[in-house]
Amino acid sequence: MQRSSYRLHRYDQWNYTWLILRSIWQAYRCHDDLERLILWARRKRLSNPKRLYEKRLVEVEEKVFRYRLRYPRLVMLVSILQTFFTQIKFQPYYYTKGSAAKYRYH
């Protein structure tokens, strides 16, 4: 009896799940960072960076939505963990110089 070739070995499945979990976590962190940067740009009355951050936020929200459709349980787990960690972690009111450079379009 031949096993199907598309099934992954147990270790490979765990590794794949871990990679997906990390990418979902990164998308949620990016979403939170962009929301804070939009608030900062609004406070500073910087219309152009605010518009660019909002555009990037829409892209990240689409990415999270695709994850939510494809991996609902992992997204729920990450959402719960992200909510927990944002409650216990202090968020700085001021950002260090260059902290928004990772969201630039190249």
N, C-alpha and C positions, 0 to 999 in steps of 0.2 A: 504494500500500500504506500503510495507516494504522498508525501506531505506537500501542501501548497507552498509555492515559493514566495508568496507575498507576506507570509507571517514572519514576524521578527523574533529573534531569540529573546529570551526574557531580559537579559542584560541590555540588549539593544533597545527593547521597548522602554525600559526604565530610563535609559539615556535619552531617548527621543522625548519622553514625557517631561523629563527634567529640562531639556532645551526649550520646549514649548512653554513650560511654566516660567522659565526665566524671561522669555520674550514677552509674555503677557505681563509679568511684573514690571518689566522695563517700560512697556506701553503705559501702564497705569502711573508709574513714576513720572514719565514724560508729561502725561496729562495733568497731573498735579502741579508740576513745575510750570507748565505753560499757563495754567489758570492763575498762579501767583504772579507770573511775569506780566500777564495782562492787567491784573490789578495794579501792579507797580507802574506800568506804562500809563494807565489811566490816572493814577495819583500824580505822576510827573507831567501829565498832559502831553505825552509823546504819541501823536496820532499815527505816524508811519510805522514805528516798531509795534504798536498795539495792533494795527491791522495785519502785519505780518505774523505776529504771534497768534492772532485769531485764525488766520489761514492755516497755520501749522496745527493748531488745535483741532480744526475740522478734519484734517488728515489723520491725526492720531485717534480721534473719535471713530472715524471710519474703520481704522485698524482694530480698535477695541471691539467694535460691532461685529467685524468678521470673526474675531476670536470668540465672541459670545455665541455666534451661530455654530461655530465648528466645535468648540470645546466648552460647553456650558458649565460643567462641574469644575474644571480648572479655573475658569474665570470667576466663579462664585468663591472658590477658595482664595484666590488672589485678592478679590475684592474685600473679603472679610479680613485677611491679613493686612492689607493696605490701610483699611480703616483703623484697625487696632494700632498699627505702627504710627500712623499720623496723629493719633490721640496722645501717644506717649512721647513722641519726638518733638522737640522744640524747633519751630520754623523761624529762621531769622527774618527780621523786619527789613534789613538791608542786605543786599547781595554783594558778594565780592566782585571785584572788577573782572570781566570776562566770563561771568557765569552763564550768560545767555548766548555765548558764541557757539555752543553746540547745536543750537536751533537755527542757525543760518542756512540759507539755501546756497548751494555751491554751484 
